[in-house]
């Protein structure tokens, strides 16, 4: 069975659905989530197909999380959410990806994870133009020099050294 996130990454590489791309980083592609019930929700998708976080060396896991943290820093700066939820689940799609979910002041259930919300609330009612604008706001912040946490971790180079 084809992996939906590998298919998404292939579409991104082919220049399709680029409006949803927030950042193309070393290890992950950061996408604006399909669900925007929490505006600014991003998903950092590992570029390689790995089904379990635990199958990656800890240094590589940390390097991936550094990119997640960089995404969260941008979301915090752009939107100023009350809290950010970090979730690496894999229950529905077994390809390592991190949800970075801003929880805003008007959150209807701030003490609960979002996954119990009705699908309409999860998805939100943002139109494509608003989604593109949102992705662009986060993307611009992530590209700005010195605007995010330094994502580098000693010993985390891709060449396995
Ligand atoms: Zn995959």
Boltz pocket constraint, residues with backbone or C-beta under 6 A from the ligand:
constraints:
  - pocket:
      binder: B
      contacts: [[A, 3], [A, 4], [A, 5], [A, 6], [A, 7], [A, 48], [A, 49], [A, 50], [A, 94], [A, 95]]
      max_distance: 6.0
